Amino acid sequence: MPPSGSAFQGIARLDPGHKLVLEAGRIRIERFHRYSPVPKAEFANSEEAVDQLDTLLREVIAEHMISDVPLGAFLSGGIDSGLMVALMDRVRREAGSAQPIRTFTIGFGEEGRL
């Protein structure tokens, strides 16, 4: 899929950190977030770094899983989306939820590609 494309003809995606605003029948795109680098963290060893990353990812995922409707995730086929769903399931189980994480994916019938 091209960088500005989507799964739907005539619909484009927004760039990261941008939002679409519709007011008085007019559409405009606004930037709502600017990346600000944080100071580099220092760790005693790689195990400490991995533990800290695991803790941060689980905290962020838990915050994003607060919902009054069933949760779902889009699996792109890459490692990152699979990792996020695995962590979502871990957070869900730790919270004692029996509600499974619904996953979705999309495919295109291009010849020579899976």
Contacts in CASP RR format, 6 or more apart in sequence:
PFRMAT RR
TARGET T0000
AUTHOR 0000-0000-0000
METHOD contacts of the structure
MODEL  1
MPPSGSAFQGIARLDPGHKLVLEAGRIRIERFHRYSPVPKAEFANSEEAV
DQLDTLLREVIAEHMISDVPLGAFLSGGIDSGLMVALMDRVRREAGSAQP
IRTFTIGFGEEGRL
1 7 0 8 1.000
4 12 0 8 1.000
4 13 0 8 1.000
5 11 0 8 1.000
5 12 0 8 1.000
5 13 0 8 1.000
6 12 0 8 1.000
6 13 0 8 1.000
7 106 0 8 1.000
14 20 0 8 1.000
14 29 0 8 1.000
15 29 0 8 1.000
16 33 0 8 1.000
17 31 0 8 1.000
17 32 0 8 1.000
17 33 0 8 1.000
18 29 0 8 1.000
18 30 0 8 1.000
18 31 0 8 1.000
18 32 0 8 1.000
19 29 0 8 1.000
19 30 0 8 1.000
19 32 0 8 1.000
20 27 0 8 1.000
20 28 0 8 1.000
20 29 0 8 1.000
21 27 0 8 1.000
21 28 0 8 1.000
21 29 0 8 1.000
21 30 0 8 1.000
41 49 0 8 1.000
41 52 0 8 1.000
43 49 0 8 1.000
43 52 0 8 1.000
57 87 0 8 1.000
58 87 0 8 1.000
58 90 0 8 1.000
58 91 0 8 1.000
61 84 0 8 1.000
61 87 0 8 1.000
61 88 0 8 1.000
61 91 0 8 1.000
62 91 0 8 1.000
62 95 0 8 1.000
65 71 0 8 1.000
65 88 0 8 1.000
65 91 0 8 1.000
65 92 0 8 1.000
70 99 0 8 1.000
70 102 0 8 1.000
71 88 0 8 1.000
71 92 0 8 1.000
71 99 0 8 1.000
71 101 0 8 1.000
71 102 0 8 1.000
72 101 0 8 1.000
72 102 0 8 1.000
72 103 0 8 1.000
72 104 0 8 1.000
73 81 0 8 1.000
73 84 0 8 1.000
73 85 0 8 1.000
73 88 0 8 1.000
73 101 0 8 1.000
73 102 0 8 1.000
73 103 0 8 1.000
73 104 0 8 1.000
74 81 0 8 1.000
74 103 0 8 1.000
74 104 0 8 1.000
74 105 0 8 1.000
74 106 0 8 1.000
75 81 0 8 1.000
75 82 0 8 1.000
75 85 0 8 1.000
75 103 0 8 1.000
75 104 0 8 1.000
75 105 0 8 1.000
76 105 0 8 1.000
77 105 0 8 1.000
85 101 0 8 1.000
85 103 0 8 1.000
88 101 0 8 1.000
89 100 0 8 1.000
89 101 0 8 1.000
92 99 0 8 1.000
92 100 0 8 1.000
92 101 0 8 1.000
END
